[in-house]
Amino acid sequence: MNRTDRLYALVEELRARAPRPVSGPELAARFEVSLRTIERDVQALLEAGVPIWTERGRDGGYCLDRSASLPPLNLTTPEATAVVIALAALGPGPFADAARAARRKIVAVMSPGSVDELEQLTARMRVAPVQVPVDASLLDDVRAAIEQRRVVELDYEDRNGATTRRAVEAHGLYVGDGRWALVGWCRLRDDGRVFRLDRIRGLRPTGERAPERDFARVLGWMPDEYVEPDVLG
């Protein structure tokens, strides 16, 4: 389990046990890490604004308000199947680790009978995921730049093999034709551009926050048939 997954799981563990405190050694054993690691994780959560407090004494430990985390979702087997297939279709990409964690969480909140149904149904599905190889560290850097809306410096190779260096405002992602791409405002061209991740030869954060822009303008080159993911249905 990587640290991001462990931090989320730690919050969920404390939420599930609330209002009873959970000791540091118990959490360390639960996640198979050292007590010092648990203490660092709790400190990171506190700095992120998660309301964790400590109860002293022999029966003390860490506590969390139940309202600080979302409750488990009850998905039907077809709903869970739809989500699992959609995540699998994305393949390797900036949110691959998050997708794997999401699949684990979906299965964790389903009943054993529903999990069996899900496994039987998905065993009869085949998905062709995005397969263009991209360096894992680059995927992490691209995701971080988009989440934090940062300006990055790219070394980008065009279709003719020529590489240029340019400052790009990271605004979003595009996936199509089996490839992931960074959607950004290119300051070299002063226009919205899409940069295929498999053609990025170098990416360096500048520390500058990108200005707010109308995303439709940034995507002015995109045909109308392409749509944004529908979150609310």
mmCIF file of the C-alpha atoms, coordinates in Angstrom:
data_MODEL
# 
_entry.id   MODEL 
# 
loop_
_atom_site.group_PDB 
_atom_site.id 
_atom_site.type_symbol 
_atom_site.label_atom_id 
_atom_site.label_alt_id 
_atom_site.label_comp_id 
_atom_site.label_asym_id 
_atom_site.label_entity_id 
_atom_site.label_seq_id 
_atom_site.pdbx_PDB_ins_code 
_atom_site.Cartn_x 
_atom_site.Cartn_y 
_atom_site.Cartn_z 
_atom_site.occupancy 
_atom_site.B_iso_or_equiv 
_atom_site.pdbx_formal_charge 
_atom_site.auth_seq_id 
_atom_site.auth_comp_id 
_atom_site.auth_asym_id 
_atom_site.auth_atom_id 
_atom_site.pdbx_PDB_model_num 
ATOM 1   C CA . MET A 1 1   ? 0.000   0.000   0.000   1.00 0.00 ? 1   MET A CA 1 
ATOM 2   C CA . ASN A 1 2   ? 1.487   3.359   -1.001  1.00 0.00 ? 2   ASN A CA 1 
ATOM 3   C CA . ARG A 1 3   ? 1.322   6.345   1.330   1.00 0.00 ? 3   ARG A CA 1 
ATOM 4   C CA . THR A 1 4   ? -1.647  8.010   -0.370  1.00 0.00 ? 4   THR A CA 1 
ATOM 5   C CA . ASP A 1 5   ? -3.747  4.855   -0.046  1.00 0.00 ? 5   ASP A CA 1 
ATOM 6   C CA . ARG A 1 6   ? -2.594  4.390   3.551   1.00 0.00 ? 6   ARG A CA 1 
ATOM 7   C CA . LEU A 1 7   ? -3.568  7.950   4.516   1.00 0.00 ? 7   LEU A CA 1 
ATOM 8   C CA . TYR A 1 8   ? -7.044  7.453   3.096   1.00 0.00 ? 8   TYR A CA 1 
ATOM 9   C CA . ALA A 1 9   ? -7.353  4.048   4.770   1.00 0.00 ? 9   ALA A CA 1 
ATOM 10  C CA . LEU A 1 10  ? -6.162  5.528   8.063   1.00 0.00 ? 10  LEU A CA 1 
ATOM 11  C CA . VAL A 1 11  ? -8.940  8.140   7.977   1.00 0.00 ? 11  VAL A CA 1 
ATOM 12  C CA . GLU A 1 12  ? -11.502 5.449   7.148   1.00 0.00 ? 12  GLU A CA 1 
ATOM 13  C CA . GLU A 1 13  ? -10.229 3.228   9.965   1.00 0.00 ? 13  GLU A CA 1 
ATOM 14  C CA . LEU A 1 14  ? -10.544 6.039   12.491  1.00 0.00 ? 14  LEU A CA 1 
ATOM 15  C CA . ARG A 1 15  ? -13.970 7.001   11.141  1.00 0.00 ? 15  ARG A CA 1 
ATOM 16  C CA . ALA A 1 16  ? -15.232 3.422   11.405  1.00 0.00 ? 16  ALA A CA 1 
ATOM 17  C CA . ARG A 1 17  ? -14.005 3.130   15.003  1.00 0.00 ? 17  ARG A CA 1 
ATOM 18  C CA . ALA A 1 18  ? -15.231 6.555   16.147  1.00 0.00 ? 18  ALA A CA 1 
ATOM 19  C CA . PRO A 1 19  ? -15.923 7.709   18.781  1.00 0.00 ? 19  PRO A CA 1 
ATOM 20  C CA . ARG A 1 20  ? -13.602 5.099   20.315  1.00 0.00 ? 20  ARG A CA 1 
ATOM 21  C CA . PRO A 1 21  ? -9.895  5.973   20.147  1.00 0.00 ? 21  PRO A CA 1 
ATOM 22  C CA . VAL A 1 22  ? -7.421  3.696   18.368  1.00 0.00 ? 22  VAL A CA 1 
ATOM 23  C CA . SER A 1 23  ? -3.890  3.395   19.722  1.00 0.00 ? 23  SER A CA 1 
ATOM 24  C CA . GLY A 1 24  ? -0.824  4.118   17.624  1.00 0.00 ? 24  GLY A CA 1 
ATOM 25  C CA . PRO A 1 25  ? 0.614   0.580   18.061  1.00 0.00 ? 25  PRO A CA 1 
ATOM 26  C CA . GLU A 1 26  ? -2.708  -0.913  16.957  1.00 0.00 ? 26  GLU A CA 1 
ATOM 27  C CA . LEU A 1 27  ? -2.736  1.223   13.817  1.00 0.00 ? 27  LEU A CA 1 
ATOM 28  C CA . ALA A 1 28  ? 0.900   0.363   13.135  1.00 0.00 ? 28  ALA A CA 1 
ATOM 29  C CA . ALA A 1 29  ? 0.069   -3.344  13.293  1.00 0.00 ? 29  ALA A CA 1 
ATOM 30  C CA . ARG A 1 30  ? -3.054  -2.844  11.174  1.00 0.00 ? 30  ARG A CA 1 
ATOM 31  C CA . PHE A 1 31  ? -1.110  -1.190  8.336   1.00 0.00 ? 31  PHE A CA 1 
ATOM 32  C CA . GLU A 1 32  ? 2.133   -3.143  8.844   1.00 0.00 ? 32  GLU A CA 1 
ATOM 33  C CA . VAL A 1 33  ? 4.286   -0.047  9.364   1.00 0.00 ? 33  VAL A CA 1 
ATOM 34  C CA . SER A 1 34  ? 6.249   1.389   12.263  1.00 0.00 ? 34  SER A CA 1 
ATOM 35  C CA . LEU A 1 35  ? 4.727   3.498   15.023  1.00 0.00 ? 35  LEU A CA 1 
ATOM 36  C CA . ARG A 1 36  ? 6.862   6.402   13.815  1.00 0.00 ? 36  ARG A CA 1 
ATOM 37  C CA . THR A 1 37  ? 5.284   6.095   10.349  1.00 0.00 ? 37  THR A CA 1 
ATOM 38  C CA . ILE A 1 38  ? 1.798   6.260   11.877  1.00 0.00 ? 38  ILE A CA 1 
ATOM 39  C CA . GLU A 1 39  ? 2.793   9.356   13.847  1.00 0.00 ? 39  GLU A CA 1 
ATOM 40  C CA . ARG A 1 40  ? 4.073   11.010  10.639  1.00 0.00 ? 40  ARG A CA 1 
ATOM 41  C CA . ASP A 1 41  ? 0.886   10.042  8.799   1.00 0.00 ? 41  ASP A CA 1 
ATOM 42  C CA . VAL A 1 42  ? -1.308  11.515  11.537  1.00 0.00 ? 42  VAL A CA 1 
ATOM 43  C CA . GLN A 1 43  ? 0.737   14.709  11.476  1.00 0.00 ? 43  GLN A CA 1 
ATOM 44  C CA . ALA A 1 44  ? 0.303   14.932  7.686   1.00 0.00 ? 44  ALA A CA 1 
ATOM 45  C CA . LEU A 1 45  ? -3.454  14.512  8.046   1.00 0.00 ? 45  LEU A CA 1 
ATOM 46  C CA . LEU A 1 46  ? -3.575  17.179  10.744  1.00 0.00 ? 46  LEU A CA 1 
ATOM 47  C CA . GLU A 1 47  ? -1.693  19.591  8.478   1.00 0.00 ? 47  GLU A CA 1 
ATOM 48  C CA . ALA A 1 48  ? -4.223  18.806  5.735   1.00 0.00 ? 48  ALA A CA 1 
ATOM 49  C CA . GLY A 1 49  ? -7.055  19.835  8.063   1.00 0.00 ? 49  GLY A CA 1 
ATOM 50  C CA . VAL A 1 50  ? -8.394  16.407  9.077   1.00 0.00 ? 50  VAL A CA 1 
ATOM 51  C CA . PRO A 1 51  ? -9.893  16.763  12.602  1.00 0.00 ? 51  PRO A CA 1 
ATOM 52  C CA . ILE A 1 52  ? -7.929  14.125  14.500  1.00 0.00 ? 52  ILE A CA 1 
ATOM 53  C CA . TRP A 1 53  ? -7.278  14.504  18.203  1.00 0.00 ? 53  TRP A CA 1 
ATOM 54  C CA . THR A 1 54  ? -5.417  12.456  20.779  1.00 0.00 ? 54  THR A CA 1 
ATOM 55  C CA . GLU A 1 55  ? -6.819  10.986  23.971  1.00 0.00 ? 55  GLU A CA 1 
ATOM 56  C CA . ARG A 1 56  ? -4.222  10.383  26.660  1.00 0.00 ? 56  ARG A CA 1 
ATOM 57  C CA . GLY A 1 57  ? -4.026  7.444   29.031  1.00 0.00 ? 57  GLY A CA 1 
ATOM 58  C CA . ARG A 1 58  ? -3.794  3.671   28.890  1.00 0.00 ? 58  ARG A CA 1 
ATOM 59  C CA . ASP A 1 59  ? -6.957  3.372   26.791  1.00 0.00 ? 59  ASP A CA 1 
ATOM 60  C CA . GLY A 1 60  ? -6.250  6.450   24.714  1.00 0.00 ? 60  GLY A CA 1 
ATOM 61  C CA . GLY A 1 61  ? -5.277  6.882   21.099  1.00 0.00 ? 61  GLY A CA 1 
ATOM 62  C CA . TYR A 1 62  ? -6.342  8.768   17.987  1.00 0.00 ? 62  TYR A CA 1 
ATOM 63  C CA . CYS A 1 63  ? -9.964  9.824   17.395  1.00 0.00 ? 63  CYS A CA 1 
ATOM 64  C CA . LEU A 1 64  ? -11.816 11.195  14.381  1.00 0.00 ? 64  LEU A CA 1 
ATOM 65  C CA . ASP A 1 65  ? -15.259 12.724  13.925  1.00 0.00 ? 65  ASP A CA 1 
ATOM 66  C CA . ARG A 1 66  ? -17.374 10.384  11.761  1.00 0.00 ? 66  ARG A CA 1 
ATOM 67  C CA . SER A 1 67  ? -18.584 13.345  9.718   1.00 0.00 ? 67  SER A CA 1 
ATOM 68  C CA . ALA A 1 68  ? -15.025 13.948  8.496   1.00 0.00 ? 68  ALA A CA 1 
ATOM 69  C CA . SER A 1 69  ? -15.265 11.237  5.825   1.00 0.00 ? 69  SER A CA 1 
ATOM 70  C CA . LEU A 1 70  ? -17.794 10.041  3.286   1.00 0.00 ? 70  LEU A CA 1 
ATOM 71  C CA . PRO A 1 71  ? -19.781 6.948   4.251   1.00 0.00 ? 71  PRO A CA 1 
ATOM 72  C CA . PRO A 1 72  ? -19.467 3.789   2.129   1.00 0.00 ? 72  PRO A CA 1 
ATOM 73  C CA . LEU A 1 73  ? -21.602 3.700   -1.018  1.00 0.00 ? 73  LEU A CA 1 
ATOM 74  C CA . ASN A 1 74  ? -24.023 0.883   -1.704  1.00 0.00 ? 74  ASN A CA 1 
ATOM 75  C CA . LEU A 1 75  ? -23.612 0.047   -5.383  1.00 0.00 ? 75  LEU A CA 1 
ATOM 76  C CA . THR A 1 76  ? -25.601 -2.518  -7.305  1.00 0.00 ? 76  THR A CA 1 
ATOM 77  C CA . THR A 1 77  ? -23.634 -5.130  -9.232  1.00 0.00 ? 77  THR A CA 1 
ATOM 78  C CA . PRO A 1 78  ? -24.317 -3.449  -12.624 1.00 0.00 ? 78  PRO A CA 1 
ATOM 79  C CA . GLU A 1 79  ? -23.287 -0.064  -11.180 1.00 0.00 ? 79  GLU A CA 1 
ATOM 80  C CA . ALA A 1 80  ? -20.064 -1.497  -9.752  1.00 0.00 ? 80  ALA A CA 1 
ATOM 81  C CA . THR A 1 81  ? -19.386 -3.310  -13.041 1.00 0.00 ? 81  THR A CA 1 
ATOM 82  C CA . ALA A 1 82  ? -19.808 -0.066  -15.008 1.00 0.00 ? 82  ALA A CA 1 
ATOM 83  C CA . VAL A 1 83  ? -17.335 1.749   -12.764 1.00 0.00 ? 83  VAL A CA 1 
ATOM 84  C CA . VAL A 1 84  ? -14.769 -1.095  -12.824 1.00 0.00 ? 84  VAL A CA 1 
ATOM 85  C CA . ILE A 1 85  ? -14.920 -1.348  -16.633 1.00 0.00 ? 85  ILE A CA 1 
ATOM 86  C CA . ALA A 1 86  ? -14.599 2.424   -17.039 1.00 0.00 ? 86  ALA A CA 1 
ATOM 87  C CA . LEU A 1 87  ? -11.550 2.484   -14.757 1.00 0.00 ? 87  LEU A CA 1 
ATOM 88  C CA . ALA A 1 88  ? -9.953  -0.456  -16.575 1.00 0.00 ? 88  ALA A CA 1 
ATOM 89  C CA . ALA A 1 89  ? -10.482 1.231   -19.945 1.00 0.00 ? 89  ALA A CA 1 
ATOM 90  C CA . LEU A 1 90  ? -8.347  4.188   -18.880 1.00 0.00 ? 90  LEU A CA 1 
ATOM 91  C CA . GLY A 1 91  ? -5.291  1.947   -18.538 1.00 0.00 ? 91  GLY A CA 1 
ATOM 92  C CA . PRO A 1 92  ? -1.934  3.450   -17.491 1.00 0.00 ? 92  PRO A CA 1 
ATOM 93  C CA . GLY A 1 93  ? -2.383  7.154   -16.885 1.00 0.00 ? 93  GLY A CA 1 
ATOM 94  C CA . PRO A 1 94  ? -2.026  9.995   -14.383 1.00 0.00 ? 94  PRO A CA 1 
ATOM 95  C CA . PHE A 1 95  ? -4.802  8.532   -12.204 1.00 0.00 ? 95  PHE A CA 1 
ATOM 96  C CA . ALA A 1 96  ? -3.900  4.832   -12.487 1.00 0.00 ? 96  ALA A CA 1 
ATOM 97  C CA . ASP A 1 97  ? -3.019  4.480   -8.786  1.00 0.00 ? 97  ASP A CA 1 
ATOM 98  C CA . ALA A 1 98  ? -6.218  6.278   -7.801  1.00 0.00 ? 98  ALA A CA 1 
ATOM 99  C CA . ALA A 1 99  ? -8.210  3.995   -10.114 1.00 0.00 ? 99  ALA A CA 1 
ATOM 100 C CA . ARG A 1 100 ? -6.747  0.881   -8.470  1.00 0.00 ? 100 ARG A CA 1 
ATOM 101 C CA . ALA A 1 101 ? -7.551  2.292   -5.028  1.00 0.00 ? 101 ALA A CA 1 
ATOM 102 C CA . ALA A 1 102 ? -11.105 3.099   -6.163  1.00 0.00 ? 102 ALA A CA 1 
ATOM 103 C CA . ARG A 1 103 ? -11.634 -0.469  -7.383  1.00 0.00 ? 103 ARG A CA 1 
ATOM 104 C CA . ARG A 1 104 ? -10.437 -1.840  -4.038  1.00 0.00 ? 104 ARG A CA 1 
ATOM 105 C CA . LYS A 1 105 ? -12.792 0.468   -2.150  1.00 0.00 ? 105 LYS A CA 1 
ATOM 106 C CA . ILE A 1 106 ? -15.744 -0.506  -4.323  1.00 0.00 ? 106 ILE A CA 1 
ATOM 107 C CA . VAL A 1 107 ? -15.146 -4.188  -3.611  1.00 0.00 ? 107 VAL A CA 1 
ATOM 108 C CA . ALA A 1 108 ? -14.530 -3.532  0.095   1.00 0.00 ? 108 ALA A CA 1 
ATOM 109 C CA . VAL A 1 109 ? -18.018 -2.096  0.671   1.00 0.00 ? 109 VAL A CA 1 
ATOM 110 C CA . MET A 1 110 ? -19.894 -4.752  -1.320  1.00 0.00 ? 110 MET A CA 1 
ATOM 111 C CA . SER A 1 111 ? -21.416 -7.878  0.207   1.00 0.00 ? 111 SER A CA 1 
ATOM 112 C CA . PRO A 1 112 ? -19.634 -11.207 -0.497  1.00 0.00 ? 112 PRO A CA 1 
ATOM 113 C CA . GLY A 1 113 ? -22.509 -12.286 -2.739  1.00 0.00 ? 113 GLY A CA 1 
ATOM 114 C CA . SER A 1 114 ? -22.337 -9.067  -4.753  1.00 0.00 ? 114 SER A CA 1 
ATOM 115 C CA . VAL A 1 115 ? -18.559 -9.417  -5.099  1.00 0.00 ? 115 VAL A CA 1 
ATOM 116 C CA . ASP A 1 116 ? -19.062 -12.909 -6.552  1.00 0.00 ? 116 ASP A CA 1 
ATOM 117 C CA . GLU A 1 117 ? -21.598 -11.512 -9.027  1.00 0.00 ? 117 GLU A CA 1 
ATOM 118 C CA . LEU A 1 118 ? -19.214 -8.698  -9.938  1.00 0.00 ? 118 LEU A CA 1 
ATOM 119 C CA . GLU A 1 119 ? -16.337 -11.124 -10.555 1.00 0.00 ? 119 GLU A CA 1 
ATOM 120 C CA . GLN A 1 120 ? -18.524 -13.412 -12.658 1.00 0.00 ? 120 GLN A CA 1 
ATOM 121 C CA . LEU A 1 121 ? -19.824 -10.532 -14.759 1.00 0.00 ? 121 LEU A CA 1 
ATOM 122 C CA . THR A 1 122 ? -16.490 -8.795  -15.311 1.00 0.00 ? 122 THR A CA 1 
ATOM 123 C CA . ALA A 1 123 ? -14.895 -12.146 -16.227 1.00 0.00 ? 123 ALA A CA 1 
ATOM 124 C CA . ARG A 1 124 ? -17.068 -11.984 -19.359 1.00 0.00 ? 124 ARG A CA 1 
ATOM 125 C CA . MET A 1 125 ? -15.853 -8.511  -20.323 1.00 0.00 ? 125 MET A CA 1 
ATOM 126 C CA . ARG A 1 126 ? -12.801 -7.496  -22.346 1.00 0.00 ? 126 ARG A CA 1 
ATOM 127 C CA . VAL A 1 127 ? -11.431 -3.953  -22.421 1.00 0.00 ? 127 VAL A CA 1 
ATOM 128 C CA . ALA A 1 128 ? -8.712  -2.464  -24.636 1.00 0.00 ? 128 ALA A CA 1 
ATOM 129 C CA . PRO A 1 129 ? -7.065  0.106   -22.332 1.00 0.00 ? 129 PRO A CA 1 
ATOM 130 C CA . VAL A 1 130 ? -4.782  2.973   -23.267 1.00 0.00 ? 130 VAL A CA 1 
ATOM 131 C CA . GLN A 1 131 ? -1.448  1.294   -23.922 1.00 0.00 ? 131 GLN A CA 1 
ATOM 132 C CA . VAL A 1 132 ? 1.007   3.998   -25.056 1.00 0.00 ? 132 VAL A CA 1 
ATOM 133 C CA . PRO A 1 133 ? 3.879   3.710   -22.536 1.00 0.00 ? 133 PRO A CA 1 
ATOM 134 C CA . VAL A 1 134 ? 4.649   6.770   -20.432 1.00 0.00 ? 134 VAL A CA 1 
ATOM 135 C CA . ASP A 1 135 ? 7.179   7.065   -17.615 1.00 0.00 ? 135 ASP A CA 1 
ATOM 136 C CA . ALA A 1 136 ? 5.475   6.698   -14.222 1.00 0.00 ? 136 ALA A CA 1 
ATOM 137 C CA . SER A 1 137 ? 7.262   9.707   -12.711 1.00 0.00 ? 137 SER A CA 1 
ATOM 138 C CA . LEU A 1 138 ? 6.078   11.870  -15.612 1.00 0.00 ? 138 LEU A CA 1 
ATOM 139 C CA . LEU A 1 139 ? 2.499   10.737  -14.974 1.00 0.00 ? 139 LEU A CA 1 
ATOM 140 C CA . ASP A 1 140 ? 2.839   11.805  -11.335 1.00 0.00 ? 140 ASP A CA 1 
ATOM 141 C CA . ASP A 1 141 ? 4.296   15.190  -12.339 1.00 0.00 ? 141 ASP A CA 1 
ATOM 142 C CA . VAL A 1 142 ? 1.537   15.847  -14.868 1.00 0.00 ? 142 VAL A CA 1 
ATOM 143 C CA . ARG A 1 143 ? -1.201  14.925  -12.397 1.00 0.00 ? 143 ARG A CA 1 
ATOM 144 C CA . ALA A 1 144 ? 0.308   17.155  -9.700  1.00 0.00 ? 144 ALA A CA 1 
ATOM 145 C CA . ALA A 1 145 ? 0.608   20.082  -12.122 1.00 0.00 ? 145 ALA A CA 1 
ATOM 146 C CA . ILE A 1 146 ? -3.048  19.767  -13.141 1.00 0.00 ? 146 ILE A CA 1 
ATOM 147 C CA . GLU A 1 147 ? -4.368  19.265  -9.614  1.00 0.00 ? 147 GLU A CA 1 
ATOM 148 C CA . GLN A 1 148 ? -2.433  22.319  -8.392  1.00 0.00 ? 148 GLN A CA 1 
ATOM 149 C CA . ARG A 1 149 ? -3.001  24.233  -11.674 1.00 0.00 ? 149 ARG A CA 1 
ATOM 150 C CA . ARG A 1 150 ? 0.680   25.065  -12.148 1.00 0.00 ? 150 ARG A CA 1 
ATOM 151 C CA . VAL A 1 151 ? 2.830   26.379  -14.959 1.00 0.00 ? 151 VAL A CA 1 
ATOM 152 C CA . VAL A 1 152 ? 5.384   23.825  -16.141 1.00 0.00 ? 152 VAL A CA 1 
ATOM 153 C CA . GLU A 1 153 ? 8.315   23.967  -18.526 1.00 0.00 ? 153 GLU A CA 1 
ATOM 154 C CA . LEU A 1 154 ? 8.096   21.275  -21.200 1.00 0.00 ? 154 LEU A CA 1 
ATOM 155 C CA . ASP A 1 155 ? 10.606  19.790  -23.590 1.00 0.00 ? 155 ASP A CA 1 
ATOM 156 C CA . TYR A 1 156 ? 8.177   18.647  -26.258 1.00 0.00 ? 156 TYR A CA 1 
ATOM 157 C CA . GLU A 1 157 ? 8.848   16.615  -29.398 1.00 0.00 ? 157 GLU A CA 1 
ATOM 158 C CA . ASP A 1 158 ? 6.591   17.352  -32.359 1.00 0.00 ? 158 ASP A CA 1 
ATOM 159 C CA . ARG A 1 159 ? 5.483   14.922  -35.065 1.00 0.00 ? 159 ARG A CA 1 
ATOM 160 C CA . ASN A 1 160 ? 8.622   15.670  -37.073 1.00 0.00 ? 160 ASN A CA 1 
ATOM 161 C CA . GLY A 1 161 ? 10.956  14.789  -34.197 1.00 0.00 ? 161 GLY A CA 1 
ATOM 162 C CA . ALA A 1 162 ? 11.961  18.389  -33.389 1.00 0.00 ? 162 ALA A CA 1 
ATOM 163 C CA . THR A 1 163 ? 12.043  19.287  -29.685 1.00 0.00 ? 163 THR A CA 1 
ATOM 164 C CA . THR A 1 164 ? 11.109  22.717  -28.348 1.00 0.00 ? 164 THR A CA 1 
ATOM 165 C CA . ARG A 1 165 ? 11.124  24.133  -24.825 1.00 0.00 ? 165 ARG A CA 1 
ATOM 166 C CA . ARG A 1 166 ? 8.042   26.031  -23.764 1.00 0.00 ? 166 ARG A CA 1 
ATOM 167 C CA . ALA A 1 167 ? 6.135   27.236  -20.710 1.00 0.00 ? 167 ALA A CA 1 
ATOM 168 C CA . VAL A 1 168 ? 2.703   25.627  -20.447 1.00 0.00 ? 168 VAL A CA 1 
ATOM 169 C CA . GLU A 1 169 ? -0.164  26.317  -18.066 1.00 0.00 ? 169 GLU A CA 1 
ATOM 170 C CA . ALA A 1 170 ? -1.476  22.897  -16.985 1.00 0.00 ? 170 ALA A CA 1 
ATOM 171 C CA . HIS A 1 171 ? -5.281  23.027  -17.135 1.00 0.00 ? 171 HIS A CA 1 
ATOM 172 C CA . GLY A 1 172 ? -6.525  19.482  -17.772 1.00 0.00 ? 172 GLY A CA 1 
ATOM 173 C CA . LEU A 1 173 ? -6.258  16.121  -19.504 1.00 0.00 ? 173 LEU A CA 1 
ATOM 174 C CA . TYR A 1 174 ? -7.457  14.632  -22.752 1.00 0.00 ? 174 TYR A CA 1 
ATOM 175 C CA . VAL A 1 175 ? -7.590  10.928  -23.571 1.00 0.00 ? 175 VAL A CA 1 
ATOM 176 C CA . GLY A 1 176 ? -8.355  9.604   -27.031 1.00 0.00 ? 176 GLY A CA 1 
ATOM 177 C CA . ASP A 1 177 ? -6.976  7.383   -29.767 1.00 0.00 ? 177 ASP A CA 1 
ATOM 178 C CA . GLY A 1 178 ? -5.270  5.296   -27.112 1.00 0.00 ? 178 GLY A CA 1 
ATOM 179 C CA . ARG A 1 179 ? -3.223  8.197   -25.717 1.00 0.00 ? 179 ARG A CA 1 
ATOM 180 C CA . TRP A 1 180 ? -3.218  10.532  -22.717 1.00 0.00 ? 180 TRP A CA 1 
ATOM 181 C CA . ALA A 1 181 ? -2.422  14.192  -23.297 1.00 0.00 ? 181 ALA A CA 1 
ATOM 182 C CA . LEU A 1 182 ? -1.927  17.326  -21.237 1.00 0.00 ? 182 LEU A CA 1 
ATOM 183 C CA . VAL A 1 183 ? -4.335  20.149  -22.077 1.00 0.00 ? 183 VAL A CA 1 
ATOM 184 C CA . GLY A 1 184 ? -2.680  23.475  -21.484 1.00 0.00 ? 184 GLY A CA 1 
ATOM 185 C CA . TRP A 1 185 ? -2.213  27.055  -22.520 1.00 0.00 ? 185 TRP A CA 1 
ATOM 186 C CA . CYS A 1 186 ? 1.048   27.261  -24.451 1.00 0.00 ? 186 CYS A CA 1 
ATOM 187 C CA . ARG A 1 187 ? 2.798   30.557  -23.809 1.00 0.00 ? 187 ARG A CA 1 
ATOM 188 C CA . LEU A 1 188 ? 5.084   30.004  -26.788 1.00 0.00 ? 188 LEU A CA 1 
ATOM 189 C CA . ARG A 1 189 ? 2.050   29.965  -29.147 1.00 0.00 ? 189 ARG A CA 1 
ATOM 190 C CA . ASP A 1 190 ? -0.261  32.007  -26.890 1.00 0.00 ? 190 ASP A CA 1 
ATOM 191 C CA . ASP A 1 191 ? -3.039  29.507  -27.494 1.00 0.00 ? 191 ASP A CA 1 
ATOM 192 C CA . GLY A 1 192 ? -4.612  26.343  -26.141 1.00 0.00 ? 192 GLY A CA 1 
ATOM 193 C CA . ARG A 1 193 ? -2.719  23.190  -27.064 1.00 0.00 ? 193 ARG A CA 1 
ATOM 194 C CA . VAL A 1 194 ? -2.761  19.448  -26.329 1.00 0.00 ? 194 VAL A CA 1 
ATOM 195 C CA . PHE A 1 195 ? 0.561   17.775  -25.541 1.00 0.00 ? 195 PHE A CA 1 
ATOM 196 C CA . ARG A 1 196 ? 0.770   14.000  -25.894 1.00 0.00 ? 196 ARG A CA 1 
ATOM 197 C CA . LEU A 1 197 ? 2.408   12.562  -22.795 1.00 0.00 ? 197 LEU A CA 1 
ATOM 198 C CA . ASP A 1 198 ? 4.469   10.106  -24.845 1.00 0.00 ? 198 ASP A CA 1 
ATOM 199 C CA . ARG A 1 199 ? 6.104   13.077  -26.620 1.00 0.00 ? 199 ARG A CA 1 
ATOM 200 C CA . ILE A 1 200 ? 7.061   14.993  -23.478 1.00 0.00 ? 200 ILE A CA 1 
ATOM 201 C CA . ARG A 1 201 ? 10.820  14.589  -23.095 1.00 0.00 ? 201 ARG A CA 1 
ATOM 202 C CA . GLY A 1 202 ? 11.109  16.648  -19.936 1.00 0.00 ? 202 GLY A CA 1 
ATOM 203 C CA . LEU A 1 203 ? 8.826   18.425  -17.462 1.00 0.00 ? 203 LEU A CA 1 
ATOM 204 C CA . ARG A 1 204 ? 9.893   20.862  -14.782 1.00 0.00 ? 204 ARG A CA 1 
ATOM 205 C CA . PRO A 1 205 ? 7.550   22.710  -12.400 1.00 0.00 ? 205 PRO A CA 1 
ATOM 206 C CA . THR A 1 206 ? 8.121   26.456  -12.237 1.00 0.00 ? 206 THR A CA 1 
ATOM 207 C CA . GLY A 1 207 ? 6.308   27.085  -8.956  1.00 0.00 ? 207 GLY A CA 1 
ATOM 208 C CA . GLU A 1 208 ? 4.009   29.585  -10.688 1.00 0.00 ? 208 GLU A CA 1 
ATOM 209 C CA . ARG A 1 209 ? 0.253   29.114  -10.390 1.00 0.00 ? 209 ARG A CA 1 
ATOM 210 C CA . ALA A 1 210 ? -1.574  29.202  -13.713 1.00 0.00 ? 210 ALA A CA 1 
ATOM 211 C CA . PRO A 1 211 ? -4.178  31.951  -14.154 1.00 0.00 ? 211 PRO A CA 1 
ATOM 212 C CA . GLU A 1 212 ? -7.865  31.127  -14.418 1.00 0.00 ? 212 GLU A CA 1 
ATOM 213 C CA . ARG A 1 213 ? -8.951  30.553  -18.030 1.00 0.00 ? 213 ARG A CA 1 
ATOM 214 C CA . ASP A 1 214 ? -12.150 29.566  -19.757 1.00 0.00 ? 214 ASP A CA 1 
ATOM 215 C CA . PHE A 1 215 ? -11.555 25.846  -20.346 1.00 0.00 ? 215 PHE A CA 1 
ATOM 216 C CA . ALA A 1 216 ? -13.768 25.945  -23.445 1.00 0.00 ? 216 ALA A CA 1 
ATOM 217 C CA . ARG A 1 217 ? -11.372 28.492  -24.934 1.00 0.00 ? 217 ARG A CA 1 
ATOM 218 C CA . VAL A 1 218 ? -8.353  26.392  -24.037 1.00 0.00 ? 218 VAL A CA 1 
ATOM 219 C CA . LEU A 1 219 ? -10.096 23.508  -25.838 1.00 0.00 ? 219 LEU A CA 1 
ATOM 220 C CA . GLY A 1 220 ? -11.150 25.626  -28.803 1.00 0.00 ? 220 GLY A CA 1 
ATOM 221 C CA . TRP A 1 221 ? -9.487  23.169  -31.198 1.00 0.00 ? 221 TRP A CA 1 
ATOM 222 C CA . MET A 1 222 ? -11.577 20.205  -30.003 1.00 0.00 ? 222 MET A CA 1 
ATOM 223 C CA . PRO A 1 223 ? -14.486 18.879  -32.126 1.00 0.00 ? 223 PRO A CA 1 
ATOM 224 C CA . ASP A 1 224 ? -17.962 19.241  -30.629 1.00 0.00 ? 224 ASP A CA 1 
ATOM 225 C CA . GLU A 1 225 ? -18.499 15.479  -30.368 1.00 0.00 ? 225 GLU A CA 1 
ATOM 226 C CA . TYR A 1 226 ? -15.965 15.215  -27.541 1.00 0.00 ? 226 TYR A CA 1 
ATOM 227 C CA . VAL A 1 227 ? -17.634 15.583  -24.165 1.00 0.00 ? 227 VAL A CA 1 
ATOM 228 C CA . GLU A 1 228 ? -16.612 16.127  -20.566 1.00 0.00 ? 228 GLU A CA 1 
ATOM 229 C CA . PRO A 1 229 ? -17.148 13.296  -18.049 1.00 0.00 ? 229 PRO A CA 1 
ATOM 230 C CA . ASP A 1 230 ? -20.679 13.548  -16.659 1.00 0.00 ? 230 ASP A CA 1 
ATOM 231 C CA . VAL A 1 231 ? -20.359 13.515  -12.872 1.00 0.00 ? 231 VAL A CA 1 
ATOM 232 C CA . LEU A 1 232 ? -23.933 14.239  -11.852 1.00 0.00 ? 232 LEU A CA 1 
ATOM 233 C CA . GLY A 1 233 ? -25.698 12.229  -14.563 1.00 0.00 ? 233 GLY A CA 1 
# 
